[in-house]
């Protein structure tokens, strides 16, 4: 096992703050930084210097990083459409990849990613931080230990009012704008889908079979411009393809169903709206409520007095990883409540140990595929489309190989591995 790893960091846009978390880890050296925009590359270099006292290798072309630096891993915080091409280049060079979340452009490029992994055996991990949220991990623990009985359905969402961010795409060098002009799909599915997929054992004894998506009309961005104006005058009168609300239904091989919702251009409260339906229990994220048959719930009585009862379930079902994280006290990282820290630790531990990451290339492929598959279904009026089996039949085997204490397939502990580097 490597005691310390050297990483490259690419992209200093909205998720570029992750570099600050990496720099606090004693077993990680940020040895190289890259951004296609020179000013952002310089910003990263300055951050590394300020916090470590050392100047990292800096470039605006990732090929230079591959050629000139000996790295163990790279963290990609770039635009959606660049994740897979960048990952393939680094995997071909034998450099493990931790990639930020998002959809992708086509199913074909997902196959390219999978085939690159099979050929190079270089690991790819999607850094889906919501899989490491405290609530999501408690639910995973409850499901894996049988508290929910048999899970029959899950639904989740990405609801986030983003009109100002989308429309400032040109000024902020942000990629959402072109996607909303030209595409109509669930473009950001993984925050909701990642935790659900782990709860349902997708690719580990289960898989997604079919998908059907519909989209509402697209008027939210136009109305926002009419009311608030826009700095980029070229957008006045612009027609947008992206529907204001996209609804997706998925059927699983084991009979479960999944519903996803995307809403980013109408006034919605920020939330993932996770719901888990089991034969013995139900969880509702909007009201922070657990309904458990064994707790003698009176289903005929008004339910509102029981809202926000999830805290009492943390006492009994908190995931072991979160118990340890809570015990860190003042040393905890506060970004997104700690899930950013934990997902990065999960990736770096897998690189240090040379093991499969908790969210592997097959997980990433299945989750990213929602975007092009939903795009095809929406274009056909909600017609079902089949889900590729990126595992080539290996999903049938319920994997027993340990992936350590950060595993999302099983509940594991390891006192010899500290989450505080």
ZISUL-V956728 format. One line per field, one symbol per residue. phi: phi as a letter, one per 40 degrees, with the letter a starting at -180 (. if undefined). psi: psi as a letter, one per 30 degrees, with the letter a starting at -180 (. if undefined). burial: I if it has 16 or more other C-alpha atoms within 10 Angstrom, else O. Layout:
phi: ???
psi: ???
burial: ???
This chain:
phi: .ccabbbbbbhbcccccdcccdcccccbbccabaaccdccccdcdccccccbgbcccbabbcccccccbcbcabbbbbcdccdcdcdccccccgbcbbbccicacacdccccccccccccgccbbccccccbcccccccdcccccgccgbcbabbaabbacbdcccccdcccfbccdccccbbbaccaccdccdccccccgcgbgaacbbbbbbbccbbdcccccdcbgaccccccgccbccccbbbbbbbbccgcbbbbbbabbbcbccacfcbbbbcbaabbcdbfbbbbdccfcccccccdcccgccdccddbbdcdccccccccgcccccdfghcccccccdcccccdcgbcccbccccdcccccdcccccccdcbggccbccccccfgcccccdbccbgccdbcbbbbaccbcccc
psi: kkeklkllkkkhbegfffeeeeffkfgkkjfklkkfjeeeeeeeeeeeeeffgkklkklgjfeeeeefkjkflkkjhaleffeeeeeeeeefggkkkjklllaleleefeeeeeeeeeefgkkkkkijfffgleeeeeeeeeefggefbkkfkkllljjjjgeeeefgeeeghkfeeeefefljljfiffeeeeeeeeefhkgigllkelkkklklljfeeeeeeeefakejfffkfkkkekkekkkkkkklegfllkkkkkjfgljlkklfhkkkjlfflkkjeeghkkjkefghkjfflkfefflhgfeffeeegkkeefeeeeffbfflkfkhgfeeeeeeeeeeeeeefhlklfjaeeeeeeeffeeeeeeeeefgggkkkkkkjffhfffekjkfkkgafgkgfljlljffjkfj.
burial: OOOOIIIIIIIIIOOIOIIOOIIOIOIIIIIIIIIOOOOIIIOIIIIIOOOOOOIIIIIIOIOOIIOOOOIIIIIIIIIIOOIIOIIIIIIIOIIIIIIIIIIIIIIOIIIOIIOIIOOOOIIIIIIIIIIIIIIIIIIIIIIIOOIIOOIIIIIIIIIIIIIOOIIIOOOOOIIIIOIIOOIIIIIIIIIIIIIIIIIIIIIIOIIIIIIIIIIOOIIIIIOIIOOOOOOOOOIOOOOIIIIIIIIIIIIIOOOIIIIIIIIIIIOOOOOIIIIIIIOOIIIIIOOIIIIIOOOOOOOOOOOOOOOOOIOOOIOOIIIIIIOOIOOOOOOOIOOOOIIIIIIIIIIIIIIIOOOIIIIIIIIIIIIIIIIIIIIIIIOOOIOIIOIIIIIOOOIOOOOOOOIIIIIIIIIIOOOOOOIIO
